[in-house]
Amino acid sequence: MRQKIVAGNWKMNNDLNESVALINQIKEALVEREDVKAIIAPTFIALDKASQLLSGTNIGLSAQNMCSEDSGAFTGAISANMLKSVGCEYVILGHSERRTIFGETDKLINAKMKKAIASNLTPIFCIGETLEERESGEMKNVIEKQVREGLDGISESDLSGTIVAYEPVWAIGTGKVATPDQAQEVHAFIRNLLKEMYSEELAENTTIQYGGSVKPENAAELIGQKDIDGALVGGACLKADSFVAIIKNA
C-alpha cells in the first residue's frame, strides 16, 4: 500500500526568522505522527537551519529546484551536492512556475532528474496542463509528453521512489481546484502511462500527488481517490494550522 505523502512548497516566502517559527509550529503539531509523510520545501536560505530543526523528526526536507550541473560558472545556481550538504532528501523539479516563468524545458528537467537521482536526492517530478490545453482536448497529450521526455533515459530501478506531482496549471494559486473525478482521471492516466513505460509493479508503487489550490476543506476528498497518494501544497502550507489539517485529512 502506497504511503500518503503531503509536501509543502513555500515558494518565495518567509525570511529565515519566519521560516524557523513556521517549522517549530509544524513540528509541535506533527509530533509522533507517522501515518502520513510530511515534507517541507523552504527557500534556499532556510534549508540549513531547517535541517537542524527537523533532525530527529519524521518530516522530510526538500529544495524547490536545483541545477543540472555539479559546479562551475552558473551564477545564482545551486547544485545537488550543495543541497545534500545541508541535509536535503528531496527536490522539486519541473514545477509549472519553473516551466512557464523561467522557461525550463522537458529536456532541462530531464537532465535535472538524472542529476538528482545520481546524487541520491528523491525528485518530486511535477507535470500538468494549462487551461487552454485542457479545453482544447490536448491534456493527455501534454501530460504524456512531459512524462516521456522528463523521464527519458531513466531506468526503472533509478526511477523507483520518485514522487510524481500532477498539478494542473490552471489550478495553481487560482483558487480553482480540479474536481476529485477530474484529478482521479489524470492520476489513473499517469499511473497507466508508467505501467506502459516501465512495469505494473513500478506504476503501483509510485506515489502520485495532486497539487493545485489544495486546502483542508478539499484535501480528504481529493486524497481519498484511488490513485491520489497525497498533495503538493502551495499557499495553504504557509500557515501551520492549515498545512497540518491537510496532513490529518490525508
C-alpha positions in Angstrom: 0.0 0.0 0.0 1.4 3.4 -1.0 2.1 5.8 1.8 0.3 9.1 1.7 2.8 12.0 1.3 2.0 15.7 1.8 4.6 18.2 0.7 4.6 21.9 1.3 6.2 24.2 -1.3 6.8 27.5 0.4 7.9 29.1 -2.9 9.4 32.6 -2.5 8.0 33.2 1.0 9.4 33.6 4.6 12.7 35.0 5.6 14.9 33.0 8.0 13.2 34.0 11.2 9.7 33.4 9.7 10.9 30.0 8.5 12.2 29.0 11.9 8.9 30.0 13.5 6.8 28.0 11.0 9.0 24.9 11.2 8.7 24.9 15.0 4.9 25.2 14.8 4.7 22.3 12.3 7.0 20.2 14.4 4.9 20.7 17.5 1.7 19.8 15.7 3.0 16.7 14.0 4.9 15.2 16.9 4.8 11.4 16.7 2.5 11.4 13.7 3.8 8.8 11.2 0.8 7.6 9.2 1.3 10.4 6.6 4.7 11.5 5.5 5.2 15.3 5.7 7.8 17.2 3.6 8.6 20.9 3.6 10.3 22.9 0.9 11.6 26.2 2.3 13.7 28.7 0.3 17.4 28.1 -0.2 18.4 30.5 2.6 16.5 28.4 5.2 17.5 24.9 4.2 20.5 24.5 6.5 18.6 25.8 9.6 15.6 23.7 8.6 17.7 20.6 8.5 18.9 21.2 12.0 15.4 21.9 13.3 14.0 18.8 11.7 16.7 16.4 13.0 15.1 13.5 14.8 11.7 14.1 13.3 9.8 12.2 10.6 9.4 15.4 8.5 11.4 15.4 5.2 13.3 18.3 3.8 13.1 19.3 0.1 14.6 22.0 -2.0 12.4 23.8 -4.6 14.8 23.5 -7.5 18.4 22.7 -8.5 20.9 23.0 -11.3 21.7 20.1 -13.6 25.4 20.7 -13.3 27.8 19.8 -10.5 29.7 23.1 -10.2 31.1 26.0 -12.3 30.2 29.3 -13.9 26.4 29.1 -13.3 25.7 32.3 -11.4 22.8 32.0 -8.9 22.5 28.2 -9.3 22.5 25.5 -6.6 23.9 22.0 -7.2 22.6 18.7 -6.0 25.7 18.2 -3.8 25.1 21.6 -2.2 21.6 20.5 -1.3 22.8 17.2 0.1 25.4 19.0 2.2 22.7 20.9 4.0 20.5 17.9 4.6 18.0 17.8 1.8 16.4 14.5 0.9 14.1 15.7 -1.8 14.0 18.3 -4.6 11.0 19.7 -6.6 11.7 19.5 -10.3 9.6 20.7 -13.3 7.2 22.9 -11.3 4.9 24.8 -13.7 6.3 28.1 -12.4 9.8 27.0 -13.4 8.4 25.9 -16.8 6.3 28.9 -17.6 8.1 31.8 -15.8 11.7 30.6 -16.2 11.4 28.8 -19.5 12.6 25.3 -18.3 12.1 22.7 -21.0 11.4 19.0 -20.7 15.0 18.4 -21.8 16.4 20.5 -19.0 14.1 18.9 -16.4 15.2 15.5 -17.6 18.8 16.5 -17.1 17.9 17.7 -13.6 16.1 14.5 -12.9 19.1 12.4 -13.8 21.4 14.5 -11.7 19.1 14.4 -8.7 18.8 10.6 -8.9 22.6 10.2 -9.3 23.1 12.3 -6.2 20.6 10.3 -4.1 18.1 13.1 -4.0 14.4 12.0 -4.4 12.8 14.1 -7.1 9.2 15.4 -6.8 8.6 15.5 -10.5 5.9 18.0 -11.5 3.7 17.8 -14.5 0.4 19.5 -15.6 -1.5 21.1 -18.3 -2.8 24.7 -18.8 -6.5 25.6 -19.0 -6.1 26.1 -22.8 -4.6 22.7 -23.2 -7.3 21.1 -21.2 -10.2 22.8 -23.0 -8.7 22.1 -26.4 -8.6 18.4 -25.7 -4.8 18.2 -25.5 -4.5 17.5 -21.8 -3.4 13.8 -22.1 -1.0 14.6 -25.0 0.7 17.3 -22.9 0.9 15.1 -19.8 2.3 12.2 -21.8 4.9 14.4 -23.5 6.0 15.8 -20.1 6.3 12.3 -18.6 8.1 10.6 -21.5 10.5 13.4 -22.1 11.1 14.2 -18.4 11.9 10.5 -17.7 13.8 9.8 -20.9 16.8 7.5 -20.3 15.9 6.9 -16.6 15.7 3.2 -15.8 13.0 1.6 -13.7 15.5 0.9 -10.8 16.6 4.6 -10.9 13.0 5.9 -11.0 11.9 3.8 -8.0 11.0 6.1 -5.1 10.5 9.2 -7.3 7.3 11.1 -6.4 5.2 12.4 -9.2 3.1 15.5 -8.7 0.2 16.3 -11.0 -0.5 20.0 -10.9 -3.0 21.4 -13.4 -1.5 24.8 -14.1 -5.0 26.4 -14.2 -5.5 25.4 -10.5 -2.2 26.6 -9.0 -2.7 29.6 -6.8 -6.0 30.5 -8.6 -8.5 29.0 -6.0 -9.8 26.7 -8.8 -9.5 23.0 -8.0 -9.9 20.0 -10.2 -12.9 18.0 -9.1 -12.0 14.7 -7.4 -13.2 12.9 -10.5 -11.1 15.1 -12.8 -8.0 14.7 -10.7 -8.5 10.9 -10.4 -8.9 10.6 -14.2 -5.5 12.2 -14.8 -3.8 10.3 -11.9 -5.0 7.0 -13.3 -3.8 8.1 -16.8 -0.3 8.8 -15.3 -0.2 5.5 -13.5 -1.2 3.6 -16.6 1.5 5.5 -18.6 4.1 4.5 -16.0 2.9 0.9 -16.4 3.3 1.1 -20.2 6.7 2.7 -19.9 8.1 0.6 -17.1 6.1 -2.1 -15.3 2.9 -2.7 -13.3 5.0 -3.0 -10.1 6.6 0.4 -10.5 3.4 2.0 -11.5 1.5 0.6 -8.5 4.3 1.6 -6.1 4.8 5.2 -7.4 3.4 8.0 -5.2 1.4 10.4 -7.3 0.4 13.6 -5.5 -2.2 16.2 -6.5 -1.4 19.9 -6.4 -3.4 22.9 -7.1 -5.2 25.0 -4.5 -5.3 22.1 -2.0 -6.9 23.2 1.3 -8.1 21.5 4.5 -11.6 21.6 3.1 -10.9 19.7 0.0 -7.9 17.5 0.9 -9.8 14.5 2.3 -12.0 14.0 -0.8 -9.1 14.5 -3.2 -6.6 12.3 -1.4 -9.3 9.7 -0.9 -9.4 8.9 -4.6 -7.9 5.6 -5.7 -4.8 6.9 -7.5 -4.2 10.1 -5.5 -1.5 9.5 -2.9 -1.1 12.9 -1.2 -0.7 16.5 -2.1 1.9 19.1 -3.1 0.6 22.1 -1.3 1.3 25.8 -2.1 -0.3 28.7 -0.3 -2.0 26.6 2.4 1.3 25.3 3.7 2.4 28.8 4.8 0.3 28.5 7.9 1.0 25.6 10.3 -2.7 25.0 11.1 -3.8 24.6 7.5 -0.8 22.5 6.5 -1.3 20.2 9.5 -5.0 20.0 8.8 -4.3 18.8 5.2 -2.0 16.2 6.6 -4.6 15.0 9.1 -7.3 14.9 6.4 -5.0 12.7 4.3 
